[in-house]
Structure formats: structure tokens, C-alpha cells
Amino acid sequence: MASLRVKLQWFWLLLYAVITIPFAPFVASPIKFFRGGLDDDAKSPGSLILLASSVSISWVFAKSIQNASTLGAQYGLVGCLAYAGYYTSFASVGIVIYFLRTRKGYRSLPEAINQRYGPLATLSFGLAVLFRLYQEVWSNAVVVAPWYGPLHSKEWWLAATLSTSIPVIYSFSGGMRASIMTDTTQLVICVGFFIALLAVLGSKMPTGWDWNPSGTCALPASPQPLTYQMCAVDGGAQLVNNTLVNLGKAQFTYTNASCNYPTIKDAQLCTAVGGIYSQPKCSVKSQLACGEHGGQWNPNAMWSLHGGVDLLIVALLQGCLSYPFFDPVLTDRAFLAKPTTMLGAFLLGGVVAALFIFFFGFVGIYGNAVATLRPSWIPESLYKGTLGGLPPAVTGSIGKGLFQVTNIIFVFESLSTLDSTFTSAAKLLGPEFAGLLEDGTPKPPQTAKIWHLTMGRIIIIILAVAGLLPLIGDAKALDATTVSGTIVLGLGPPIFALMFVDGYRPLTFHLPFWWGVGLGVTSQLSSTFTSINMSGFKFGNGANALLLGTNVIGSVIAWALMFITLLENPLGSALTQEAAQGNNFYRAMGRLCRRRKDTVKEGSGSEPPVQEDIQQQHGQHLESAGPTGGGKAAGLPGPEERV
């Protein structure tokens, strides 16, 4: 039967490949490859449904549903809400880009950043986006691979490679067009199977559960000296012939006796030399075992920082103010269809995605409830995973049929995210980065050329290979969200400012952005190097106190820095286009070659017309300004309007 389960699991990957790769179009048009065939004036109900389906399924990542499940197991309903809080991102992106398109006329986010903040800001933004796309590859693969084998086994690596390679093939062929065409089918399949999964879990849910798994146990005092064996029994293990049985299902933590002088083990000697001797401690984490051994179970307050509200606040801060703007999987689609159609699609898609995430957290709630109240229902080999809310263990403890249903959901969610990831990478490093190097302005997809499409296809393959390299180490899926979200908390303020600021003002981008990057990197390093002490940033008593404090303090300072830069020059610099377009690779090389040529002419006595060339370039720059290429940039002061 085990071999049958393995064959069925590989069948789902094969099935996905069969229904996507043969039907994916081969797109030769760069515009259709990068825009998916949804024109700026698309406003039909079909376009709205198509776009809403695409944004919702593309942002319900495999790692997202796994994180929602584990947080549900850890914090109950608050954990489900916490991860669903990130899906306020849809409203933020939809509203901001709606105004950027209707009021400013921009056709892509890099184009807007380049117009207001310059090439260096565009490059910095692009690198942050590239980091995000790189994370998406390994964080989805590391969630799918455990369904097929133990960590780093042959089956594990084969699953990780295949689940990445399949979307590479049809993304390489059809780009955004292929991604959007498959999204609606993927969403219908995932929602259908998920409803069946919830129905089964609901019918098997044990009664007497308070929906809040976290708490502490106060055990009665014991006249005997506390031992590991006694603590294990209190935690749910059984003692048979002086041997611990069911130790894998016991929930406890035993702390040995210790002296603050590590070399001293004797209690009397420790006290004699002025040391502090700590008695052994036992912490029981099982509600059921606590009651069975005469203890008092004290559940944590659900709506408290300790009960998971700290993660909910972090999710709302990042989701509303920063996190979505460095994910081109979301922002690229906000420039498709008519602006009003796009906004409606984003609001609808956000609701669908948030509900999917919230209710998937119930998989973890069920797993923790059964492991705590009905441990006999679960095989010992699956107990720890079920207690922690890992979907393979939770559904595997019920039966092979439900295991396969959940496996299908994970495969389809993972691959639907990766095709959007590869498409966005092609657009970023195709027309946008190439345009920045070519003439100082990122090219919107409406103006993409054939060589941009070729470069984009090459990038898809490079990203797929590079994105699998972190799997060699110990990558964690939740880190891909919380850590990267903290690093870019300074990206939100300059993006929001694009809706109302005019002029060329690079500091408005760089000060908050690099403040967020510095703070996020330092916070991450503090968990590795003890010499970096960030305890002063902690807020509250929850397990995520440092994460919460870092995001609250960091966001306040980032927004303050943005507003301070606006006070310096309310209208912005008038040298917008000369500054924005004058610093690029090709033009810099041209100036260098011109200087060398002029030096040679000076040696022969001829007069170099350098000033005339510069004046001609200056005029060309100003004439090509603006997001649509017709005159000066929208809303930017010209030379006659300088303050």
C-alpha cells in the first residue's frame, strides 16, 4: 500500500504537467508574453473574473497554506487570522496602483519609481524584487518536497526539481499568457478539493475543544525528587516494566538541575561558593495529560500578544504598508485590464484568497485538537507533525484518500505560484532592467522588444536553477515571509508617496528604504550572533515580541523619514529627467569614449564640440520625458517653474 501511495503522489505531478504543458501557447509577441493579452481597456466581466482568479491563486502559495495550518495549530483562530492578515495586500496594491495609472499615467511600478526617484532607486527596488522572486522558488519547493520523501532523500530532491521544472517549461513558452490561462482552472480545482477536505475534518473534530491550544500546566507538588522519567509520565508517556512507552506522544519539557557555575554539579558545593543552584523543572504542554495527573490547565488568553495577536499586528502592518509592493506577482497584474476592472478584480481576489488561507488554518486546529484530546487516534510516527499542524501528517493520520486530496492542493498551489514567479522575473530582468541599462529608463511591457523576450526566457531558466540552491541548507518557509517583510518595511512609504508627490526626489525613496533594509538585516543577524543585542526592540510578552517591536518601530521611523524629505523641497527638483536619464551604462560609456576622442583632437589642434553635444542630449532627454513619452513627465515642474 505504501508503494501505491508513492505512485499516486507522482501521478499528481504528472497530471499537472499533462494539463498545462501541451496546452500552453507559444507566444512570439513580447507584449502578449509580458502582459498576458489583457489590454489596458479590458473591462468585460470575463476579464474581471480572469484577473481575480489569477491574483488569488497566484498569491495562495504552498508555503502560505502550510504556514496558516501551523499557526492554526499554535494559536488557534488567532493564528488563522494572523496569516490571513497578509492578504490586505490586495487592497493596498489595487488602490495605490489605481491612482498611479489614472492620475499619473504610469504603465509599470519601476517606471514610476524611476521618474520620481531616479535610476539608483529603480535598481535598489529591482534587487529587492529579485530577492523576493528568488525566495519564492525555494520556499515553495521546500513545502512540496516533504510529501514525497524524507529531507534530502532522492525522492525529496526529485520532487523539488520536478515541481520547479514543470512551471518553467510552460512559463518559458507562454509567459504571462500561459500563467493567466491556467490560473482559473487551478483555482477551481483547489477550492473544490479544499471544500471536501474541510467537510471531512469537520465531521471528525473532537468535542470539548476551546479552540486555543496554548497554555500552561500547574502540576501538584511531588514529595519525591523530580526525575526525567516522572516528567515524561506527567507529559503523557506510560511506564511499563520500568520502560517509557508512547514517549513520542508525550508533551513535556524537562530541564536538568544546574548551577550557574557550569563545572559544579553538586548543590551544596554550588551554594557554598556563592553560586545559584536551580532545581530540575518539568513543563507539561498537554491539556489532557495535565488533567489526568491532577494538574490545573491555564489556557493563554486568546486575544493577547502571547496568544498570537503579535503576529496578527505584524501581518496587518506588512500587508497594508509594505509587503505587497516588492512582490511583482501581485503588482504586475495591477497594470493589466482597465483600472476600474483591475481594482474590482483585486478586491474580489483578495477576499477569496484571504478566506482560503483563513479556513486552511483549520487543518492545523484539527491536528492540534486531536493530538491533544484524542492521541490514540494518531499513529506515533505522525504524532509530532499532527500536533504541530503539518498538513501531510494531519491528513495522513486520517487516511490515504485525504492525504492524496491535500497533496493535490499543495501541488497545484505551488506550481501556480511558480509560473507567476518566473513570468515576473522575465519581465523584471527583460524590458525593465535592460531598459535601465540601455537608456536610463525601465521599459514598460507595452514597449518590449523581441530581445527583451529572449532575455526574459533565459532569466526563467537561471532563476529556477539558482532558486533550488538554498535547499542544500536548512531553509524555512515561514522565514520567507516574516524576514523579507521586515527587510522591506521601508519600501511602502515611497510607493504610497508616488500617488501625490511631484518632482525628482531620490531621498524620499532611499532614506526609508535603506533604513528598513538595515533594520531587517540586523534583526535577522541578531538571532545568529549574540553580540548583536536587539532586546530593546521587543514589544510585549509574546513569542514574536522582537518581530513585533522591530516592525512597529521600523515602520514609524520609515514613514517619518519619508515625510521629512518632503519638507525639504515640497515641489521636488526640476532636473527630473536629466538626472533620471543621464546616468546609465550606455550613455556613460559614450561620454567616456567622447572624452578620449576629444583628447586626441585637442592634441591635433582641433576644437571639440563637446558643449554642443551635451546641449543636444539635454534637449533630447527633456523631450522624451514622461511615462507616455510625450513631453515632460506628468506633474513635473519644467525649467520655467523652478522654485
N, C-alpha and C positions, 0 to 999 in steps of 0.2 A: 504493500500500500504506500510505503514511503517513496518507492520509485515512481509510482503513479502520480504522487503529489508533485514530484520534481518535474515530470514530463508535462503536467498541466501548467505549471508555472512558466516553463519555457514556451509553452503554446501561446500564452497571452502576449508575450513579446513578439512572437512570430505573427500572431493575428494582427497586432497593431501595425507591423511592417507591411502586411498584405493589404490592409485597407487604407494605407496612407501613401506609400512609395509609388505604386503603379498609377495612382490617380492624381498624384501631384503634378501640376503643369510645369513644363519647362519654359520659363519666362525669359524672353530675349530683350524685352523693353526695360531699361533701367528704372523708369518712372513706375511701372507696374511692379517691378521687383521690390522696390523700396516702399511703395505706398499701397500695394495690395489691390489696386483697381478701385478704391473708394475715393472719388474726386471730391474737391472742396465744396461742391454744390449738391452732394448726395444727401437727400432728405427724406427718402421714402421710408415707410415703416420697416421694410425689409432691411434697409441699411442700418436702421437703429437696432434691430434685433441682432443682426450680424455683428455689429460693433460691440454691443452689450455682451453678447456671448463670448466674443474674443477677449475682451478685457477681463471678464470674470474668470474664465477658465485659465487664462494666462497668468493670473495672479493667485490662483489657488494652487500653490506649489505642493509637491510631495512633502517637502520639509515642513511646510506650513501646517498640513493636516496632522503630521506626526507631532509637531510642537504643540498644537492645540490639544491633542489627545494626552500627551504627557503633562501638560499644565492642568488639564481637567482632572487627572489623577492626583496631582499635587495640591490643587487649590479648589477643586470642585467647580461650581458655577462661575466663581470669580476668575478662575483660570481660563475658562471658555471665553468669557468676556474680554479678558486681558489680550488674548491673541487676536480676537475679532476687532479690537480697538485699532489695530494697524490698518483696517480697511476703511477708515475715514479718509485714507489717502485718495480714494476715488473722487470724493467731493472736492478735496483741495486741488488736485490736478485739474479736474474738469473746470472749476470756477476760474482758477488763475489763467489757464491757457485759453479759456473762452475770451477773457479780456485781452490777452496778448494777441489773439487773432482778430478780434473785432475792432479794438481800439488802436492797436499798433501795427497791424498788418503783417506780423511775423509768420513765417512758414515753418520754423523749427526752433527749438529751445536754444541750441548752440548759436543760431543766427541772432537771436535776441540778446544773448549774453555777449556776443562779440560786438554788437552795435553799442551797447551801453558800457561794457566793462573792458573790452579790448581782447587781443589775441591771447595774452598770458592767462587771463581769466577763463577763456574758452578752453585753452589747453588744460588748465587745472581741473575744470569741470569734466572734460573728456576723460582724464585719467581716473577721476573718482568713479565715473560711469563704467569705465573699463574694468575697474576693480570689482564693481558690483556684478557685472556680467560674468567675470571670472569666477566669482563666488557661486553664482547660480549653477554653474556646471557641476562642480564637485559636491555642493550641498544637496543637490537633487540625486546625484549618483550614489552618495553615501547613505541615502534613505532607501533607495530601491534595492541596492545590492544585498542587504541582510535578509531579504526574502528568499534568496537563492542559496545562501551558504554562510558558514562562519566567517568572521572577519579575516580578510586577506587570503581566503582559500581560493582555489581555482574557480569554483562556481561563483564566488563573490566577485572576483575580478572580471569574469566573463559577463556577468550581469551588468556590472558598472560600465563596461566597454560597450556592450550591445545597446543598453538604454541610452547611451550618448550617441552612438553611431547612427541609429535609425533616424532621429530627427535631423542629424547632419545631412543625410542623403537627400531628404525632400526639401529641406531648407536651402541647400545648395542649388537645387533645381528651381524652386519657385519663389524663394524669399518670403516676403510678407504675404504675397498672394496665396502661397501654399499654406502658410500658417493660419490665415483667416478662414480659408476654405475648410480646414479640418477642425477648427475650434468648436463650431456649433455641434457637430456630431459627437465630439469628445465630451462636451458639457452634458448633452442628453444622456449619454451612456453612464457617466459618473454619477449624475443626480439619480438616475433610475436605480443603479446598484446601491447607492448610499441609502435611499429610502428603504430598500429591502433590508439592509444591514441594521438600520435603526429599529425597524419593526421586530427583528429577531432579538436584539438586545433589550428592547422594552419588555418583551414577553418573558424574559429570563431574569429581569432585575430583582434582586432580593429586597424584601421589605425591611423596614426598621432602619433605613439609612438616612442620615441627616444632611447629605449632600456636601458635607465638609470633612474631608478626610484627615486634615492636620489637627494635631492636638498633643497633649502630654498626659502621662500616666503617673499618678501618685500611689506607689505601692506601700502596703503596710510595713512597718519596721520589722526586721528579722533579728531574732536573738543570736543567730549564727553568723559567723564571718561571711561576707558576700564572696561568692566564687563565680567564675565564668559559667560553670555548669548550672548554678542556681539561676543566674541571669538568663541563660538560654531557655530554661524551663519556663520562667516567668514570661518570656517573649513568645512562647507558643510551641517550643520543642517538647519532646517527650523523652523520659529517661527509662529505658528498658535494659535490664541487666547491666546497669551502670554505663550504658551507651546511649548517647543522644540520638534520637530518631526524629525525622522531619525537621532537621536543622535548617534545611533550605527554605522552609516556610516560616521560620521564626523571625519576628521583627523586634530586634533589640540592638542596643549598642553597649558593650561592656568596656569600661575604662579601668585599666590596672591601677593599683596603688602606686604612688610616685612621690619622690622628694624633689624639691626644686634644685637640689644638687644631684645631677644625673647619676654620678658614680655611687651614691649612697642608696642602698636598698632597705636598710633596717630602719624602722620607725623611731625607735628610741635614739639611735645614733643621729638620725636626721634632726630630731628635736634638740639633742644635746649640743649640737654645733650651731644651733640657731636657725636651722632650716625649717621649711614648711612642708609637712607631710600630709598628702591628700589620700583619703581612704578610697577604696575601689567604689566605682559608681555603676549603676545599671539604669539604662534608659529604655523603657518599653514603648514601642511605637505602634503596637497593635491594640485597637479598641477592644476587640473580642478577648484577647489574651489578658488584657488589663482587668477586665471584669471577672474573668474566670479565676483569677488569682487574688481576688479581694481588693483590687486597686480601684481608684477613682479616676475615670477618664474625663479630662478637661479639654473640650474642643476649643480650638482657637476661634476667636470672633471672625466670622466670615468677612464682614466689611471692615477690615483693618489692614494696615500696612503689612503686618505679619501674616495675614491671611491671603495675600496676593494682590491687594489693591495697589501696592507699589509698582508692580508690573503693568497694571492697567493704566496708571498715570503715565508711565514711560511710553506705552504703546500709543496713547492719545497724543502725547507731546510729539513724538516722532511722526506718527501718522498724519497729523494735521499740519505740522510746521516744517518738516524737513525730509523725512524718509522717502516719500514717493518721487521727489524731483531728481534723484540720481538713479532712478530705475527707468531706462528708456523703454522697457517692455510696456510700461504704462504711458509715459509721456509721448512716445512716438505715435501711439494710437489716438492721442488727444488732438493731433493735427490732421486726422482723417475725417472725411464727411463734412457736412455743413456745421458750423459752430453750435447752433441750437440742437441739431441732431446729436452731435458729439456729447454735449452736456447731458442730454436726456439719457443717452446710452451709458455714460459713466455713472450717473446716479442709479440707474436700474442695475447695471452690472455690479456696482459696489454693494447694493443691498443683497443681491444673490450670493456674491462671494462671501460677505460677512455672515450670512445665515448658514452657509455651508460650513464655514470654519467653526462657528459657534456650536452647531449641533454635532460636528465631528468630535468636539471635546467630550461629548457624552460617551464615546468609546472608552476614553480614559477613566471617566467617572464610574462606568460599569466595571471596568477591570479592577479598580481600587476597591470598590464596594464588595465585589465577590471575593477578592483576595483577603479582605479584612473580615467579612462576616460569614463567608462560606468557603474557607480554604480547602475543604475536602473536595470541592468541585474541580479543582485545578491540579493537573499533574505537577509534580515537584520541579521538573525541568523548565516549566513555563511560569513558575510562580513569581519570580522576581520581575520578569518582564510584564506580567499581568498586573502586579501591584503598582508598577511604575507607569502603566498606561500605554505600553508599546503595542501598537495595533497588531503586529504579527503574533505576539504572544496572547493578546486578549482574544482575538478571533480564533487562533489556533486551539485555545483551551475549550472552545465551544464545539468545533468540528471542522473537518476539512472543507466542507462546502462553503462555510462562511469565510474561512481562510482564503479560499480562491476568489471569492467575491471582493474581499478587501484588497487582495493582490492586484486585481484588475483595476480598481480605483487608483491605486498608487502608480501603477504603470502608466495609465492614461494621463494622470495629473502631472507626473514627472516629465513625460515626453512632450506634452502640450506646452509646458513651460520652457523646455529647452529649445523648441523650434522658434519661439518668440525671442529667446535669448540670442540665438545665432543670427536671426534676422536683424535684431537691433545692433549687434556687433558689426555686421556687414555695413549697415548704414552709418554707424559712428566712424569707422575707420575707412569707409569708402568715400562718399561725397563730402562728409563733414570734415574729417581730419585732412584728407587730401586737398580739399579746397583751402583749408587754413594754410597749408604749406605752399600751395600754388600761388595764391594771390592775397592771402591775409584774411579771407572771409570764408567760413564754412559754407559749402553749397547745400541748399535745401534739396530734398529728394526730387522736387519738381524740375530741377535743372541738372539732374545727374546724367553723366555720360557713360558710354559703354565701358571705358576703362575703370570707372568707379565701380561698375557692376562686377568686373573681373577681379578687382582688388577685394571687394566685399566677399566674393566666393572663396578667395584664398584665406581671408581672415577667419571664415567659419571653420575651416579645417584646422588652422593654427590654434584657435581658441579651444576647440574640442580636445586637442592633444594636451595643451597646457593646463586645461581645466581639470584633467584627471590626475595630475601630478600630486596635488595635496593629499590624495587618498593613500599615498605611501605612508603618511604620518597618521596623526590621531585628530582628524578634523571633526568638529561637532556642528550639527545642523543649526542648533539654536544660536550659536555664535555668529553665524552668517547674518542674522537679523539684528540682534541686540548690539553687537560690537560695531558693525558697519553703520548702524543707525546712529550710534553715538558719535562716530568719527565725522559724519556729515551733518551734525546738528546745526552747523553754521551755514549750510547751503540754503536753507529756507529763507532767511531774511533777504538776501539779494534777489532771489527768484520772485518773492512777493513784491519787492520794490520795482521790478520791471513793469508792473501794472501802472505805476503813477510817476516814475522819475523820468526826467529828460536829461540830455547831455551825456558827455563822456565822463564817467566817474569810477575808475577802476578800484579805488579804495573801498567803495561800497560793497564790492564783492570780496576783495582779498582779506580785509580785516576780520569779518565774521567767519569766513570760510576757513582760513588757516588757524584761527583760534579754535574752532571745532575740531579740526584735524589734530592739532597739537594735544588738546584735552583728551580726545578719544584714544589716541595712541598711548599717551601717558597712563590713562586709566587701564588700558589693556596690559601694559608692561608692569603695572603695579601688582598684578596677580602673579607675575613670574619672579620679579626682583623685589626682595624685601626692603631694599634700600630706598625704594620709592614708596613713600607713605602718603596715601590719599584718604586716610581715615577722617580727616576734617570735612570731606565732601559728603560723608554719609548722612542720610536723612531718614529718620525713623528707625524702627527695630526689626524690620523685615529682612528676609534673606537677600533681598536685592537693594539694600539701603544705599550702597555705593553707586549702583547703576542709577537709581532714582535721583540721588543728590547731584551726580555728575550731569545728568540731563536737565534738571531744573536750573541749576546754577549756570551751566553752559549755555542753555537757551536764552536765559535772561541777559547774560553778557553779550551773546552774539547779536541779539536784537538791539541792544543798547549801542553796540559798536556801529551797526548799520545806520541808526538814526543820527549818531554823532557825525558820521561822514556826510550826511545830507545837510547838516547845519553849516558845514564848511563852505559850500557853494551851492545854494538852492537850485540854480539853473544848470549846473554842470559846466564842464569845459566846452568851448566852441570848437575845439580842434578835434572833434569826434572822429571823422573819417580819416583824416591824415594820420592821427595817432593809431586808429584801429587797423588801417590797411597798410600803413607804411612799414610795418615790422613783420616781414615774412621771409621765408627762406630764399625764394627765387629773387625777390627784389633786393635782398641784402647781398646775394651773390652778384647780381647785376651791378650794384653800386661798387662792390669791390673790384670787379673787372674794369669798370669805367675809370676808377681811380688809377689803376695800373696803366690803362691806356693813356690817360691824361698825363701821367708822369713821363711816359715815353714821348708824348707830343711836346711837353714843356722842354724836354732835352733837345728837341729839334727846332725850338723857337716858335712853334705854332700856338695859337690861342685856343684853349679848350672851352667849348660852350657848355660848361657844367651847369651854370646858373639857369640857362635856358631849359636844359633837360629837367632840372628839378621843378621849375615852374610848370612845365608841361605835365609832369607827373602829378603835381599838386592839383592841377585843374582836373585831370582825369579822375583822381580819387574822389574829389568832391562831386563830380558829375555822376559817378556810379554809386553814390551813397544811397542808403535807404534799403529796407527789406525787399522792395519790389524792383530795385534797380532804376527807378525813375526819379532823378533829382535827389535832393538832400534827404537824410534819414527823417522819418516821420517824427515830428515833435522836437527836432534838434535845432538849436539856435544857429543861424548862419553867422558869417563874419560881421554883418551889419547889426546883429542883435547881441553882440558880446557885451558883457557887463564889466 
